């Protein structure tokens, strides 16, 4: 599936109750938007694997801060 | 790749036993109510079974196997092979299988040994038992495969990353040699020891023997206290490993055996984490109803999780094409595809200890 940034944001908003729809932007820090913990990390990993068939490891996740940087990671893996 | 294609062997029964004591994650007061809700949502574990301290995996295994003998036509002196798959043994030496052979009153002409694998252990154990029976060409006729753990023994209440996950359970699978048997079982078995420290117990082996520091609880991070005899899990790395390897292993097995995934009736996955298994299901693009669960009521039951899921769901899997897949500690993972028309699923045995 071709990744689309808006769809990606909607997916994250859908998955987490604490994020109100329409509040997340590409420059948002997903850690700040969430009460960040190890469970949230697993949920983000699962969304990326399920939606894009790309696996993001904990080290790669640590290097991402904004929603845009997560999306860029996915795009970079898909273009290999 | 390590494939094994076994014929002339039939799996005749699968049974499982659990201790009666239920521990609910809703009552886990080491973490906040909000955290409890998220742990239950993500892992899927609502409750587990706990064996009392002093009850070993072998104690549960002996009761389960005695119950099997009582209700079946199998004679004790017919058992030629006993394999015990477990990470919770009675003694450092000898293998627990030897103790179980004696307690069950099995003959001396019985091969018995342990396979100390965890999450992948059921599928690995099946592969070893089936291979030996087939290699015996009828000289070895009947085998008992016991798989399970008293995993709660190595948990620390103050470690939120492990305590809510595990439960105790033991399974028994009976397997026979039968020339020209209808049915088959084919395996794909893999290993990556590079990830050993993603899921391990640091002390107590010869690499790091017990020492003055072993049993001292230390704070690792907020909400995570443990000592060096407690199990350590790096959840992110384990999750990453399963996302990369498990669906791939199953797809390779299907290609090797020339089977279509649509014709697989059920997938019995190791029960580690609901989110993990849901993601594997999505990777395989298969419907939810093909993936029975036991994690909600029993948690992660190590090498018993696949047979426990089979027993507690009571799906009609004889005459069905079924995939089994175990993955985790090692890192070690394996799957099997089977059609076993002689298979009988026995009811769950609940053992009252208190």
Interface residues (C-beta under 8 A of the other chain):
Chain A: X37 X38 X39 X41 X42 X43 X45 X46 X49 X50 X53 X55 X56 X57 X58 X61
Chain B: X35 X38 X39 X42 X161 X234 X235 X236 X237 X239 X240 X243 X244 X273 X275 X276 X278 X279 X282 X283
